[in-house]
Amino acid sequence: MTSLFQLHNVRVIGTGEEVVVLGHGFGTDQSVWKQVIPHLVDDYRLVLFDNMGAGTTDPDYFSFDRYSTLHGYAYDLLAILQQLQVTSCIYIGHSVMGMVGCLASIERPDLFCKLILVSASPRYLNDVNYFGGFEQDDLDQLFEAMQSNYKAWVSGFAPLAVGDDMDSFAVQEFSRTLFSVRPDIAFGVAKVIFESDFRGILPYITAPCHILQSTKDLAVPVVVSDYLHQNLGAKSIVEVLQTEGHLPQLSSPNVVIPALKRHLELVI
């Protein structure tokens, strides 16, 4: 039987006493952190893993039922931490894994002493008195493009999401990890993410939240970081990074790395 660690390609590296868990967003895997890791590995014990459905995982183990909500990923995260016997950690969650970390922290508040949310959003669809960045028509077109020609969609979406041209390292990396995801899984996961609404859970989060957001992000307007700050039940702080794109750890590591190091140490 395949173990939990094998399923998620769990890696624990570093020699520090404090545990830092890194969760990657949609269309990527743990390699999205590869420029960040060398700068943290001497000071922290890092836990890296791949979400089920990532191109580095076995698609036969992906359950459309289990991952029909983000709770499935939160249970995976908690299971990994339990098996590693982690009793306290700082969690860094990128994009959708920001909200997954929030869900896990509500379930087990004792495990999370701090959440660092990078490009995270509780809802992507616009609503009354809420600007998430997308109208339903936008999402319908995105889903249709994913289904009709996945490769063509990736080639168009990756540069837009990263905020750079096709030749850049970050776009090539994001394209590579997107291409490695089975198209039907990518479509299913994207639909769950973009149609989710977790505004209602924000008041129940008790772990201090450090919100890092690019000034310009296709998926998450900068006003969303302020919305999180205003509605979280926990203490929170926002830092708007002087960079563009939804994957700043890939496209602007020189901006993200010092920000992460600062917020790992900062007490609010």
C-alpha positions in Angstrom: 0.0 0.0 0.0 1.3 3.5 -0.9 2.0 5.6 2.2 0.7 9.1 2.8 4.3 10.4 2.4 4.7 8.7 -1.0 1.3 9.9 -2.2 2.2 13.5 -1.5 6.0 13.3 -2.0 6.5 14.6 1.5 10.0 16.0 2.2 11.4 17.3 5.5 14.6 19.4 5.1 16.5 21.8 7.3 17.9 21.8 10.8 16.0 24.5 12.6 13.8 23.8 15.6 10.8 25.7 14.3 8.7 23.9 11.7 7.6 25.8 8.5 5.1 24.1 6.2 5.0 25.3 2.6 1.7 24.7 0.6 1.7 25.3 -3.2 -1.2 26.7 -5.2 -3.2 25.4 -8.3 -1.2 24.1 -11.2 2.1 23.9 -9.4 3.8 21.5 -7.1 6.4 21.9 -4.3 9.0 23.0 -6.9 7.3 26.4 -6.9 9.3 27.1 -3.7 12.7 26.0 -5.1 14.1 29.5 -5.1 12.9 30.2 -1.6 14.1 27.0 0.1 17.8 27.7 0.1 17.2 30.9 2.1 15.1 29.2 4.8 16.7 25.8 5.1 19.4 26.8 7.6 17.0 28.4 10.1 13.9 26.2 9.9 12.7 22.6 9.5 10.8 22.8 6.3 7.9 20.5 5.4 7.2 20.3 1.6 4.5 18.2 -0.1 2.5 18.0 -3.3 -1.3 18.3 -3.3 -3.1 15.4 -4.7 -3.8 16.1 -8.4 -0.5 17.9 -8.9 1.4 16.5 -11.9 4.0 14.9 -9.6 1.3 12.8 -7.9 -0.4 9.6 -9.2 -3.7 10.7 -10.8 -5.2 7.3 -10.0 -5.3 8.4 -6.3 -7.1 11.7 -7.1 -10.7 11.6 -5.9 -13.1 14.1 -7.5 -15.5 13.5 -4.6 -12.9 14.1 -1.9 -11.6 17.2 -3.6 -15.0 18.6 -4.5 -14.4 21.1 -1.7 -11.1 22.5 -0.3 -11.8 20.6 2.9 -10.3 17.5 1.3 -6.9 19.3 1.0 -7.2 20.6 4.5 -7.6 17.0 5.8 -4.6 15.9 3.8 -2.5 18.7 5.3 -3.6 17.8 8.8 -2.9 14.1 8.1 0.6 14.9 7.0 1.3 17.0 10.1 -0.1 14.3 12.3 2.1 11.6 10.8 5.1 13.8 11.1 4.1 14.4 14.8 4.3 18.2 14.3 2.8 19.9 17.3 3.3 23.5 16.2 4.2 25.1 12.9 4.2 28.3 10.8 2.2 27.7 7.7 3.0 29.4 4.4 0.2 28.9 1.9 0.2 30.2 -1.7 -3.0 31.0 -3.5 -5.7 28.4 -2.8 -3.5 26.7 -0.2 -3.8 29.9 1.8 -7.5 29.2 2.4 -6.7 25.5 2.9 -4.4 26.5 5.7 -7.1 28.7 7.2 -9.5 25.7 7.1 -7.0 23.4 8.7 -6.2 26.0 11.4 -9.9 26.3 12.4 -10.0 22.5 12.7 -6.7 22.3 14.7 -5.9 25.8 16.1 -3.3 24.3 18.4 -1.1 23.3 15.4 -0.7 26.6 13.7 1.1 29.5 15.5 1.1 31.7 12.4 -0.3 31.7 8.9 1.5 33.5 6.0 -0.9 33.9 3.1 0.7 34.6 -0.3 -1.8 35.7 -3.0 -4.7 34.2 -1.2 -8.4 34.9 -1.7 -11.6 33.8 0.1 -13.7 34.3 -3.1 -12.8 35.0 -6.7 -16.3 35.9 -8.0 -17.5 39.4 -7.6 -20.5 39.8 -5.3 -22.6 42.6 -3.8 -20.1 44.9 -2.0 -17.3 42.5 -2.8 -14.7 42.6 -5.6 -13.1 39.2 -6.2 -11.9 40.0 -9.7 -14.1 37.8 -11.8 -17.6 37.9 -13.3 -19.3 34.6 -13.9 -18.9 35.1 -17.7 -15.1 35.3 -17.2 -15.1 32.0 -15.4 -17.4 30.3 -17.9 -14.9 31.4 -20.7 -11.9 30.1 -18.7 -13.6 26.7 -18.0 -14.6 26.4 -21.7 -11.1 27.2 -22.8 -9.6 24.6 -20.4 -12.0 21.9 -21.7 -11.8 22.7 -25.4 -7.9 22.8 -25.7 -6.0 22.5 -22.5 -2.6 23.0 -24.0 -3.6 26.2 -25.8 -5.3 27.4 -22.5 -2.0 26.8 -20.5 0.0 28.7 -23.2 -2.3 31.7 -22.8 -3.0 31.5 -19.1 0.5 31.0 -17.7 2.0 34.4 -19.0 -1.2 36.2 -17.8 -1.0 34.6 -14.3 2.7 35.2 -13.9 2.6 38.7 -15.5 5.5 38.1 -17.8 6.3 36.8 -21.3 6.6 33.2 -22.5 10.4 33.2 -22.4 10.7 34.1 -18.7 11.8 31.5 -16.2 8.7 31.9 -14.1 6.3 31.4 -17.1 8.2 28.4 -18.3 8.1 26.9 -14.8 4.4 27.5 -14.3 3.7 26.2 -17.8 5.7 23.0 -17.1 3.8 22.2 -13.9 0.4 23.1 -15.5 1.1 20.8 -18.5 2.0 18.0 -16.1 -1.5 18.0 -14.5 -4.0 15.7 -16.2 -6.4 18.1 -18.0 -9.6 16.7 -16.4 -8.1 17.0 -12.9 -6.9 20.6 -13.7 -10.4 21.5 -14.8 -12.1 19.9 -11.8 -9.7 21.6 -9.4 -10.0 25.0 -11.1 -13.8 24.8 -10.9 -13.8 24.0 -7.2 -11.3 26.9 -6.5 -12.9 29.6 -8.6 -16.4 28.8 -7.4 -15.5 28.6 -3.7 -16.6 31.2 -1.1 -14.8 31.1 2.2 -15.7 34.6 3.4 -17.8 33.0 6.1 -15.0 31.2 7.8 -12.7 34.2 8.2 -14.0 35.3 11.7 -13.2 31.8 13.1 -9.5 31.9 12.3 -7.5 32.5 15.5 -3.9 32.1 14.2 -2.2 35.5 13.4 -2.3 36.0 9.7 0.4 37.7 7.6 -1.0 38.6 4.2 1.4 39.1 1.3 0.0 40.3 -2.0 1.4 41.6 -5.3 0.4 45.0 -6.4 -1.1 43.6 -9.7 -2.4 40.0 -9.8 -4.7 38.5 -12.5 -6.3 36.2 -10.0 -6.5 38.3 -6.8 -7.1 42.1 -6.8 -5.1 43.9 -4.2 -8.3 45.0 -2.5 -8.8 41.3 -1.5 -5.9 41.5 0.9 -7.6 44.5 2.6 -10.8 42.5 2.8 -9.0 39.6 4.5 -7.4 42.0 6.9 -10.8 43.6 7.8 -12.7 40.3 8.2 -10.3 37.9 9.8 -11.0 36.9 13.4 -7.3 36.8 14.2 -4.7 39.6 14.3 -3.4 40.3 10.8 -1.0 42.4 8.9 -0.9 43.2 5.2 2.2 43.7 3.1 1.7 44.7 -0.6 4.7 43.5 -2.4 6.2 45.8 -5.1 5.9 43.2 -7.8 3.4 41.8 -10.3 1.8 38.4 -10.8 0.1 35.6 -9.0 3.3 33.6 -8.4 5.7 36.1 -7.0 7.9 33.4 -5.4 8.7 32.3 -9.0 8.8 35.6 -10.8 10.2 37.9 -8.0 12.1 35.8 -5.5 14.3 38.8 -4.7 11.1 40.6 -3.4 9.4 37.6 -1.8 12.4 36.0 0.0 13.2 39.0 2.3 9.4 39.5 2.9 9.0 35.9 4.0 12.0 36.0 6.2 10.7 39.2 7.8 7.2 37.8 8.4 8.5 34.5 9.7 10.2 36.4 12.5 7.6 39.2 13.0 5.2 38.9 15.9 1.9 40.8 15.5 
